[in-house]
Amino acid sequence: MTVKELLDEFELEIDDVRWYMSTYMAHRLLSYQHEPDMLIRYIWSGELEGDFYNMEERLIADLQDQLDRDVTDEVRLRDLMQEMNYLRTKRQKKGF
């Protein structure tokens, strides 16, 4: 089983992966709330830009690599797909 096959099985599109990653990044950025200097450095250094660049495609590639190297398993990926599915449903209810 590949990551793309799992995405198809859950009827998830690249936009759903992007929404998942955007949610993750929003939580990450909000975690800097009490450390503004760390947030400034993160933005200034270009790390933020790098993390946003093709984030959905990189996640899929990273997950496939982990699966290929037996670092993760199908159960973990199915849990992740279910979370993406949940976030997609939540997004659709809000009209995004």
Buried (B, 14 or more C-beta within 10 A) or exposed (E): EEBEEBBEEBEBBEEBBBBBBBBBBEEEBEEBEEEEEEBEEBEEEEEBEEBEEEBBEEBBEEBBEBBEEEEBEEEEBBEBBEEBBEBBEEBEEEEE
